[in-house]
Amino acid sequence: MDPSGSNGHSTPSAGVNAAAAGARDHLTEAQRATLQLLYYIDLLRSRWLLIASLTIGIGLGYGLYTKFLTVKWYRAQAIVTPVSPEEGLSMGTGGPSDMVDGLGGGIASILEGGGADTVTLAQRYTAIMNSYAFTTGLVEKYHLEHNIIGVRSPKAPTVTKWSVHTMIADRFSTEYDYKSGNLTLYFLDPSPAEAQRVLGYYLDSLRDKLRNEEVEAGASAAASLEEEVRKSSDALLQTQLYELMARQIQREKIAEVQSDFAFKVVEPPVVPDNYFAPKARHNATIAASITFVLVCTWILATDFIRRAKAQFAAMNPAPAEPAADDSSSPHPDEGEEIHPRFVRNLRPKA
C-alpha cells in the first residue's frame, strides 16, 4: 500500500494506474510492441470458445458434405512403355547394317529418321494426346459429347468444340517415370467404367495416329525412291534404290500389322476401388484453416474499429458529457493499463 494518501488509506486502482503511467513513460518501442502483441493474444484467448466452435463446426460440416453429398470422381490409370517405331520395326527385319555398304547404310539411316529416347517419345505422345485435334477427333469418333458435357454443364447445345476440348483435357493427365521409362496415363470420370473405357480410347487412338503417320511416311519414302530410280541410269545405283524402296514398303506393311506399335502396354486401363476426388479430410482441413483465419481477423478488426472510435471520441468529447465519464473511457494507446500484470515487469529499476 502507498501510505502517502491524505486520509491514511490507500487506493489500489489509483496506485496501479499511477504505476502504469510511470512505466509507460520509460517503455521502449520494442516493449510497447510486446505489450500490444500480448493484448491481442489475450483478446483472442478470451474468445477461444467462439473461435474453436466455428473452426471445428465448419471444418467438420464441410468434410461431411464432401464425403456424402458431392459427386465422386474415379481415376482410371494405364501404364505404357514408349517404343521407337524404328526399334519396333527392326525386330522383324534387319537393321541398317544389313543394307548395301556405302550408299545403302547412309540413305537408310536418313529414312529411318534416327532413334529417339523414351523421354522424348513420352513428351511427344503427351503433347499429341493433349492437342486440340486429337481430343476433338476422339470425342467425335467415340461420341463422347453427351457424357463429357452432361457432367459439367446442363446446356449441351451451347457448348463449343473448344469448351469440350477443355473439359476432357482437364480430366486427362500423364506422369513419366524417369527411372523405369514408363508413361502413366490417367483419366477422371464419375463412372469407374466410363473412366476405364475412355482411357482405352486414348490408347487406341494414339496407336492408330502413330501407325498412320508411319505408314504415310513409308509410302512417301517409297514413292520418292521409285521416282529416283526412274531418273537414274546407273544400274548399281538403281539396285541400291530398289533395295531401299523394298525396305520402306516392308516397314509400311509391318507398321500396319504390328500390335505393339509405338508403345507397349504394361498395365491396361484399370480403376481402383476408392474414388480419387474429392478428399473429405483434405477439404475439411482447408475449410477449418480458412475459418480460423477469418474468425481471428474478424475479432481483431472489430476490436481495432472499436478502439479507433473510442480514440476519436476522446479527441472530440461532447460538450454535455460529464467530466467523470472521461476516466471510464477506454484509452487505446495505453495498452499497458489493460494489462497491469505486464507493466510491473517493465517498471524502471531504481
ABEGO torsion letter per residue (X at the ends): XBAABAAGBBBAAAAAAAAAAAAAAABBAAAAAAAAAAAAAAAAAAAAAAAAAAAAAAAAAAAAAAAAABBBBBBBBBBBBBBBAAAAAAAABBBAAABBBEAAAAAAAAAAGEBBBAAAAAAAAAAAAABAAAAAAAAAAAGAAAAAAAAABABAAABBAAAAAAAAAAABBBBBBAAAGBBBBBBBBABAAAAAAAAAAAAAAAAAAAAAAAAAAAAAAAAAAAAAAAABABAAAAAAAAAAAAAAAAAAAAAAABAABGBBBABBBBBBABBAOBBAAAAAAAAAAAAAAAAAAAAAAAAAAAAAAAAAAAABBBAABBAAAAAABBBAABAAAABAAAAAAABBBX
